[in-house]
Amino acid sequence: MIDFFYDLAYMLPLNIVSTLTLLTYLGRQENSILGCLVSSFVIILALTLRHTGKKERFLIGGVVIAAMLGLYWVLGEEKRTVLYERFGFLLWIIAIAFICIIVGRLAQDYLWLKIVVSLLLIANVVYLMVGKIEVSGVTIAASWLVILIYLAELVQVGWEKSGYTDLKSHIALITPVILLIFILGCLLPAPDDPFDWRLAKNIWKMTVTEYKRITGYLANRNDEYKYTGFTEDATVAGAVASNGDGKEVMLIYTDDRSFDRLYMGGITFEKFVANGWETELKGEDNYRQFDLLETRAAIAKYNQGYEREYIAEDTIEVESRLFNTRHVFLPIKSNLDTPKTVIPKYKETEENVVTNSRIRYGDLYSLSYYRLNFANEELIALIDSAQAIEEEEWNSIIRKAAVSDKEDCSYENYQAYRNAIYQKYLTAIQQKDGAYEGISPELQAVIDEVTAGIEGDYERLKALSDYLQTMDYNTHPGVIPTKVTNASQYLDYFILESRTGYCVHYATAMTLLARACGYPARYVQGYYVKKNSKTNEVLVTEKYAHSWAEVYFDNFGWVTFEATPGYSVSKGWNVGSKVDASGQMGYIPHAAETETSETAPLDEIPQQEVKKEIHISYIVIPVFLAVFFGAAYLFINQLVTKHKYRKMNLEEKVRFLIQRNLRILKLLGYPISAKETIEEFRGRVVADIESHSEEVTDQRNTHDAMLSLSFLKLYEKLIYSDYECSDDDVTLMEHDYELLKNEIRTRGFRYRFYIL
Amino acid sequence: MKRNRIIWIVLLVLSIVAISFYGGVVSFGFFYTMLLVPVVSLLYLLYVFIFFRIYQYNDGRQIVVDDPLPYSFKLINEFHLPFVGIRVRFFSPFSTINELSDKTEYELMPHTGITRETTIVCHYRGEYEIGIKEVEVQDYFRLFKIKYLNRESKRVTINPKLVLLENLGSFEMHSQDAMNNLSKLDIVSREYIPGDDVRFINWSQTARTGKLMSRDRIGEEGNGVAIIMDSCRYSADPYVYLPVENKLLELTLAISLYFCNKSIASNEYHFYRQLISQLVENKTQFEDFYKQMSSLIFDSANTQQKLFENLLRDEKIFSSAVVYMILPVWSEYASLVINKLSERNIYTVVYIISDDTDIKPHVPRADLVDIIVISPEAKLEEVLS
């Protein structure tokens, strides 16, 4: 049996792989079960014939052939042809099975063949994977089963051990364990898509976030803004302190069709001193809300119902990184009075928003804000010509915007807000005593030249910012000379003399120029975020730190102006663009969606119902023939045996009968062992039979007779001496034979006996 | 094993790469196979752990140090699968199993067993475990192995060895003096019977009586030979205390047996909660003495201070002809007692059981004191001859 299972372990899995692979290549995957059954039957039959005696081999082989011949005969030519057309591939399967038998048998002896087969299997697997060819899981699992069995044998061969180390037994008995891998492998699901590592990524991300949160806190406990680029200090320095990309500051999540440029303001300055800016903004007014409401009111007044052509709402989510700050970075026109904006507890200090406790690594806040569509010329016209907003219009926009605190945003407060802007953001050029300081004639000439022929307020300031952008960008322009003591001198120095600097210089210049032209303007520090259309998140680092100018247009609100070379404000979107499903405007026009008509499904070809006819004779006749053959064989065998027996001399008869009796003893569970003498064997059998005889008292006579097992004594004499047999010995053998047969019946081993 | 693990890890990584880029049964089948191989191997090892049995046998007689004892063990597989790689390791510091290497790996077919018969030699007296200490099991791919302690270990009590000394070097050197000392303490003599040891002929009595007289008992009122053994345990580590205690007992028994064979009475002293002395004059008493020594308990509370203070208080040792001290360490208390013995001209031999050969304590009367350092692993027959 060990040899049988050993061969089976080598041949059957290989056979299954080959069969299923062949069926895949033939495009007959639907016949996989049938193919496997047929090929497995061939393998098992071949192994059974190999591992049985001559008689059994002839019997089994004969039965199978008789059955097949019977089937062949009963089917008839027509049906045989149909069967061949339908199941002709089975001949290939049978051929494959025989090849697997040969290969499996040779692989047992030759290591190189094991390696070749393994490599072929691996190559097949790789080809199926890369070629994305559909194949059943059983094929792959069986391929690995073959390789694992080879590996198990290789490991065993090289392993020096004591005890029972027969290789075939080892493989035959260890294969069920390896089979477990095969079974589990077949049962586990195999998705069509590559593994989604999102969960692992999320876990990893969470781990990294927590680690960075802790280390960031520990590193930045005392130094909030180190290497972030942002600072509360707005000194116009001689050089930019940079650390390459520097720290990660924040991660902004948004829709991929939202902004392409975003100015995230952190701190606003209103007072220019000789070498930079200062701020005294400490009040708690909600100026941002007034700015947004004013702009929306202006748009509503200008062109009712088409707000989205001028201004569009976006939402972003901001995840803080290596920051240890209380400043909240917000775009211009942020809407803080909406459920979409979620910020940790904060307060507004006029223009700035600060949280009550520090924002740490990984902290999230979401923002709703509005961006202006500068691609719409009507917006520019509106900015230039915005008219005073009436109280009724103001109240209307408050209702539309669903402002939560209507009293706080009253029309009176709005007017106070407007007055405050002019007081705070238009004083830099003017001296303290209210006298207009003015700018130099040379600078005025430049302004006049740049803005010549331009009428609108916005276009004039845009022209000035464009003019500044023609100058040189330099991160190390040198310190501002000490002769510069006020805004006018700064402008003269920067625009007429130096003409080089970085964002701080340009933003300062733009702010002061706007004020010189009579427009309230402010200097803002924060981050300039660029995003392309293909991504929906942006990692903001130190290098994104930036400053810019914002200018107030009466009855419209604040507008960002970019004067630094290499930077630009978002252009907006084309008028007429549709809002997408997320409610966002985007900044590229929608491609017109063309409706494709669904093609009507092909009419189903009506299939003729194939009537399956399986006549009872297809089963009965082959079975009858098989049984007939078997019975005939046994009968003939008996006749032949009897004939031979009659021809035997006495000693041959006695030996024949002894062997027969020994076979029955083996059937009864008493095979003679090569390590024991006949006397020891007899003693063992007798002892066991005695224990049985106690249970079955009515068989006492038989058991008593069997206790003698006298034929074994005769057997011993035959082997060890020149004993001459007599007729009495033959009689004794036959008598013992009858006793043994009775014992078989007693123990219920009838069928085994008949097979014997 | 390392090579197989490396191969497996490489294949596992490749399978992870495969499923990261390709879906379907091929890549996932590869991944599952690589993942399930160690899982099934570990399950298999768990089954081996549950169904593997060890039976150990020895013939049940008393175990004596250095005496080969028949020993056998049986490894049984009670499971339906073969056990492909079983290795048993033996307790080796204090015992040796002959003709069997613990590097041998066994394979057991289902419901079969392997029996190995050999002998085991225990090196030290005491109570400790012998035989199979732990089991190491490997899986069929040699990817993993688990080690676990033998749940059915064998704990035995080993009796000390009896060393028959042909001569006791120190005694032979001073035997005449010792014998003279001993004879002074004799009281009882009898007529010489052919066969008596001629050394025990009492010449003074013979001259007096005119008949050949032999001493009947030696040191009846005196103590003959005194053997003082320190029964203090100086270490908690069995690797340290077992060899030392073994040698202490062996030497004590050897000396006592030597004198018993010479019909010279010996009195053994040691301390266990109190001073305990045992007189050995004949073989029967020696057997009792041996049993007592075999079951002697060494304890850190049995200090030399207590031993020698009690001895000095008892004063019986000052009646001895020769005093043998068997100590693991030298102390001032031993020095004190030796000085007192020397004052009484009593010859003293001190055996220090130690690996430190540099021990050379100062004694006032070097002619009356012999100090011999004996290694715990030394053979007494070679050292004391």
Interface residues (C-beta under 8 A of the other chain):
Chain A: V125 L128 M129 V130 K132 E134 V135 S136 G137 T139 I140 A141 W144 L148 L151 A152 V155 Q156 W159 E160 K161 S162 G163 Y164 T165 S169 H170 L173 I174 P176 V177 I178 L180 I181 L184 G185 L188 P189 A190 P191 D192 D193 P194 F195 W197
Chain B: N4 A18 I19 S20 F21 Y22 G23 G24 V25 V26 S27 F28 G29 F30 Y32 T33 L36 V37 V40 Y44 L75 L81 P82 V84 G85 T104 E105 Y106 E107 L108 M109 P110 T112 I114 Y140 F141 R142
